[in-house]
Amino acid sequence: MSGPILVFGAEGQVGREVMAFAKARDIEVAGCNRAQADITNFSAVEAAIFSVKPRLVLNAAAYTAVDRAEIEPAAAYTANVVGAELVARASAAQRLPVIHISTDYVFDGTKIGAYVETDPIAPLGVYGRTKAEGEARVREKNPRHFILRTAWVYGRFGANFLKTILRLSGEREELRIVADQYGCPTATQDLAEAIFAIDRVWTEGDSATGTYHFAGTGVTTWHGFASVIVETQAHAIGQRPTKVTPISTADYPTPARRPANSELNSNLFGTVFGYRARAWRARAQETVEMLLRDSRVET
């Protein structure tokens, strides 16, 4: 199957990583940012697909401001539901597969143990509900779909937890971080690898369409994640690490409720596509070192 991968949301955290990954490995991709092709505008999406003539479409565009979604539900709905549907519909019209990025927030976090793809969804807030409905629209509009649920995403581009902790640890003597929410930190580097693994399997003729979980290997808390970030930073620059104090969710109220358990079981993805994410600790350390080396920490 010829043609590039077309990336909507190419200037977002995941989109930028995918574009960089492809460039480094000489993989043909074409990216569209919001100004070039707003996913909530069907004509713009259709025109981009017609112009690029891709072999596969990736929707990495979304409304991801979890707390702000509680006061901007219409904006979250437009991007995460309408946009998801339009990209799926336009792709289906050209008989193209679509990869759609989703989230652990479709679950309520009450399960003991890791969530698998067949577990019932029960989102707690606006963001989770809009992502869940977006998934449903993608399934309805394009049978050639790969819905990729992920969690706790971080990387070298954009704003994310890891980069915020790096910045704050240089500004404060103590960080108070939630220690009773569990999940699998997922590096954008691993997500990019996963996306191209899907492309390889599809190109080889094995459809394997459906919903998959893909997240970093291993489980921790936000406190555990922050501690590794701070310790790695301190070691790299030769300073004593900032104190990281564990607190409860009740000590840090937010407009949107978070799942207490966001652990995703990625075994199905590994079996079907032959790729598993790196252990979260090693990947986080690597990312911190890369950011410090390249001085790319953004405020």
Stockholm file with secondary structure:
# STOCKHOLM 1.0

chainA/1-299         MSGPILVFGAEGQVGREVMAFAKARDIEVAGCNRAQADITNFSAVEAAIFSVKPRLVLNAAAYTAVDRAEIEPAAAYTANVVGAELVARASAAQRLPVIHISTDYVFDGTKIGAYVETDPIAPLGVYGRTKAEGEARVREKNPRHFILRTAWVYGRFGANFLKTILRLSGEREELRIVADQYGCPTATQDLAEAIFAIDRVWTEGDSATGTYHFAGTGVTTWHGFASVIVETQAHAIGQRPTKVTPISTADYPTPARRPANSELNSNLFGTVFGYRARAWRARAQETVEMLLRDSRVET
#=GR chainA/1-299 SS CCSCEEEETTTSHHHHHHHHHHHHTTCCEEEECTTTCCTTCHHHHHHHHHHHCCSEEEECCCCCCTTGGGTCHHHHHIIIIIIHHHHHHHHHHTTCCEEEEEEGGGSCSCCSSCBCTTSCCCCCSHHHHHHHHHHHHHHHHCSSEEEEEECSEECSSSCCHHHHHHHHHTTCSEEEEECSCEECCEEHHHHHHHHHHHHHHHHTTCCCCEEEECCCBSCEEHHHHHHHHHHHHHHHHTSCCCEEEEECGGGSCCSSCCCSBCCBCCHHHHHHHSCCCCBHHHHHHHHHHHHHHHTCCCC
#=GC SS_cons         CCSCEEEETTTSHHHHHHHHHHHHTTCCEEEECTTTCCTTCHHHHHHHHHHHCCSEEEECCCCCCTTGGGTCHHHHHIIIIIIHHHHHHHHHHTTCCEEEEEEGGGSCSCCSSCBCTTSCCCCCSHHHHHHHHHHHHHHHHCSSEEEEEECSEECSSSCCHHHHHHHHHTTCSEEEEECSCEECCEEHHHHHHHHHHHHHHHHTTCCCCEEEECCCBSCEEHHHHHHHHHHHHHHHHTSCCCEEEEECGGGSCCSSCCCSBCCBCCHHHHHHHSCCCCBHHHHHHHHHHHHHHHTCCCC
//
